[in-house]
Amino acid sequence: MTVLLLTNSEIERLLSMADCIEVMKEMLIALARGAVHQPLRMIVQPPGAAGLMALMPAYISGQTPAYGLKAIGVFHGNPARGKDAHQGGVLLFSGETGELLALMNASAITAIRTAAVSAVATRALAREDASTLGIIGCGIQARTHLEAMAAVRSLRRARVASLHFEKARRFANEMTPRFAFAIEAVESAEQAVRDADLIVTATTAAQPVIQREWIAPGTHINAVGAYGPQKRELDTATVRASTFFVDRRESALNEAGDYLLAAREAGFGPEHIRGELGELLIGGARGRSSRDELTCFKSMGIAAEDLAAAQFLYRRAAQEGAGRWVDF
């Protein structure tokens, strides 16, 4: 048996944002049509441990069925050490024989596929003329989301805010040469999102980082950073006022603090979730209906996204002879 090993840099070369957006779109459609089996992730978080471990399995049927498992550690102290907060691997298995086919860097896949799913949501829900982007956070997800938003909308400017202005300034200086539009560091989340028509929240916050009164009519929000039932980036008023979409209902109803805490405080139920992105893509859910409608996509980051990315990477690496193929 031969197993493919793919590193961070190899994944970044083989999996372009444009390609990943299309891969994620097709996976979300497959999910909506029942071609994906995915249990909820399992979280291992021992008392007093520095981080947590998440185990995320999935299965995709079809012409080349496959199993996937992402085992990823989340260590929020890592950025201070110059490391990504997400560390781990994505395992790809044959759906016909169960053989291990590949081990891939999970950090690289997570960074690209998460932003690509937000791009699918933005392309489907944001106004066509959306051009001002506000980003809260300046880590790896902020970087990939800047690229993803620019891939699906003609941006004129982006504003970025962080807990520490100096980090936002460094982010703006680093990213400006890569894009044709202005990227400005601002001192507060409010400054970043006021008058924006696209918003990305990509933080490690446990409490809301934006408030409803800051958000202009017709804005689309991608809420990315918060995970777990007790963490959120959006205040209750924003969630209540928005047309709310998720990548997967079951995950949101069990794990999405942005939805769960707002639902508890405002007294609404699962019907507040308009639909999954895949349902929107196949016409099973209604999207934006007016220019002034506030839309929101709550990203949970599901295992099928990692599996679909791994399948694409496996094929691309085989075509190009990329990566390291080892006997196992």
N, C-alpha and C positions, 0 to 999 in steps of 0.2 A: 504494500500500500504506500502511495506517495502522497505527502501532505504539503500543501502550499503555505509558506510563511510570508506574510506581508507586513512591512514596517510602516510607521507613521508617514515617512516621506514618500514611500511607494504608493500608499493609499492616496495621499494628496495629489500625486501625479496622475494616477489612474482614474480617479473619481472626480471629475470636474463638477462644479456646481450645476451647470446646465444639464449634464447627464443625470445627476442625482435628483434634480427636480422632476424629471420625467420618470425615473425609476420609482420615486415616492408616489407620484400620481398614480401609476399603474398598480402599485401595492395597495394604496388606499381604495382603489376601485375593486381590487380582488378581495379586500377585507369586507367591503360593503356587499359583495356578491357571495360571501360565504366560503371563499377559497382559502381562508386563513384560520388556523386554530391557534389560540393563544391564551394560556392561563394568566392570571395576574402574577406580576413579579413577586419574588420572595425577597424580603429585606432582612439581613442579618446585622443587627446593631447592638452588640454587647454593651452593658453598662460600663461607662468609663472609657470605652474605646475611642481612639482618635478619629475614626471614620466609620463608614458602614460598607457592607458588601451587598450588592443587588444581583440576583440571579434571574435572568429574563429569557425564557424559552419561547419558541414559536415554530409553527409548521406552515408551509405554503404548498398547496397542491398544484396540479397542472402538469404540463408536459415533462418538466424536470422537477419533481417534488423534492423538497429539502426541509431538513430540520436545522434550527439554529439555536445557539445558546450564547447570550452575552453574560459574562461574569465581570462585574465592574465594581471597583471600589470608588467611593466618593469621599474625598478628604479635603475639606475646605481650607485647611491650613497650607495646602500645597503651593498655591500661587506665591506666597511669601518666600517659598524655597525655589521659585522659578520653575515649578512643575504644574502641569494641568491638574485640576481638582479631580478629574475622572481618569482612572487607571484600570486597565484590564484587557480582556481579549474577547473576540467574537469567534466562536467555533461554528464551522459549517459542516453539516453531515449530509450524506446522500439520503434522500427519502426512499430509495429503492433497496439499498443494502445496509444502511446505517453506518457505513464507513466514514471516518473522519476525513474530510477533504481539505480543510484549511483552518489555520489559526491566524487571525488578523488583529492589528492594533485597534482596540476598542475606542481609545480616545479620539483618534482621527476619524473613524466612522461616525461616532457620536456627534462630533463637531459639525461635520458636513451634512449628515442626514437630518439633524434637528433643524438646521437653517433651511434646508431644502423643503421640508414639510411646511415650515412657515411661509416659504415662497409660494407653495401650492395654495395655501390658505389665502395669501395676499392676492394672488392672481385671480382667485375665485370671488373674493369678498370686498377687496378695497376698490375705491373709485378709480376709474381708468386714468384720471388726471392727478392722482395722488403724487405729490412731488417733494414734500417736506417730511423728513424722517426724524423722529426723536428716539434715541436709544438710552435706556437706563442700564448702566453696567458697562464695563470696558474690558471684560475678559475674552476668552476664546470664542464664546458664543456671540458676543457683540461683534467680533471680527467677521465670523462667517455669516452672521445675519446682515451685516452691512453689504457684503457681496451678494447675498441672496435677494435682498430687497432691490438692489440695483439691477438684478437680472430680470425682474418682473415689472418694474415701474421706472419711468424716466425721472430720476431724482434730480432736483435742483440744489438741494442742500440737506445736510444732516447735522443734528446737534446731539452731543453725547454728554451725559452726566454720570458721575460716580460719587461714592462717599467722600473721596479725596480728589479735589480738583486737579492736583498734579497728575494723577493717573489718567484723568480724562484728557488733559493737555497732551500727555505723551501719546495717548491713543490717537488723537486728532493729527498730531505731527507725523506719526507712523503711517496712518492710513491715507492721508491726503494725496501723496504722490501716486497712489494706485487708482484714483478715481478722478473723473472729470468735473465733479461737483464739489462745492465747498463743504468741509467738515469742521465744525466748530465745537470746541469744548466750552461747556457752560457750568455754572457753579451750583445749580440745583436741578432736581428732577422737574420741578415746575417750569423752569426756563426751557428745558429740553422738549417738553411735550405741548406747551401752549402753542396753538396755531399749527401744530403738526397734523398731517392727515394720515400718517402712518406712525405707529408706536411699537417699539420692541422693548419688553422688560426682560432682562437677562441678568438677574442678580441672585445672590444667595440670601436675600432678605426673608425674614419670617413674618414681617408685618408690611402693610401696603406701602408702596413707594410712589404711587400716583393717586390723585384724588379726582373724583368725577368733575368737579368744577373747573379743573384745568383743561379738560378735554373738549376740543371743538366738535361741533356737529359734523357727522359724516366720517369721523375718524375710524380707521381699522387698527385694532390692537392685536399683537401677537404676544401672549403672556407665556414666557418660556422658563423662567428661572425656578420658580417655587415648585417643590415636589413634597408629597406627604400631606396628610389630612390637616395638619396644624400650621402649615406655612402658606403664605399668600403674598402676592405683589399688588393685587388690585383691591381697592376698597369695595365695600358692599354696594354702594350706590352705582359704581361703574358696572359691576356684574349685573345688577338688577336692570340697568338702563340699556344694556347691550343685547344684540342678537348674538347668541352664544353658541359657538361650535367647539367640538372636541375631536381628537383623533380617534378615541374609542370611548364609548359611553361607560362600559364597565369599569375601566380604569379611572375615569373622572369621578364616578359615583363612589368609588372606594378610596381614592388617593389624592384627588385634586382639592387642596385646601382653598384655592381661589373660589371654586364653586361651593364646596361643602360649608365653609364658614359663612359665606354670603347667604346661602340658602337657609342656614340656621337663623341668622340674624334677621333676614327679610321675610322669611316664612314662605318661600316658594319651593317647588319640588322639581323632580327630574324633567317635568315638561318644559322647564326653562331652557333646557338644552335643545336648541333647534334641530341639531343633527350632528352626525359624524361627517368629517370632510368627504369621505368616500361616498356617503349618501348624497351629499351636495353634488359631487362630480357626476353621478349617474342619474341625477334628476329626482332623487327620492326625498330631497329636502330643498326648501326654498331659500335662496340666498338674499343678497341685498335687494331692497325694493325701492329705495329712495336715496337721494344724495345726502340727506341729513341723518340717515340711519347710522347708529353706532354699532359696529360689528366687532366681535372678539373671537379669537381662536385661542383656546387654552391647550397648550402642548403638554402632553404627559411624557412623550418619548417612549414608544412601544417597541417590543422586541421584533415585531414583523418588519419594522423599518430597518433594523440592523441586519436582519436576515436577507431582505431584498437587496440591500447594499452589498452584502457579502456575496450573494449570487452573481450580481453584476461584476464585482471585482474579480471573482474567480474566473468568469468567462473572459474578461478583458486581460487578465494576467496570462491566461493560457494562450490567447491570441498573440500577445506581444512577447511571450517568453519572459515575463517579468517575475519578480519575486524570487524566492528560494524554494525549490522543490526538493523535499528530503524524504528518504525512506523512513517508514515509521513502523 
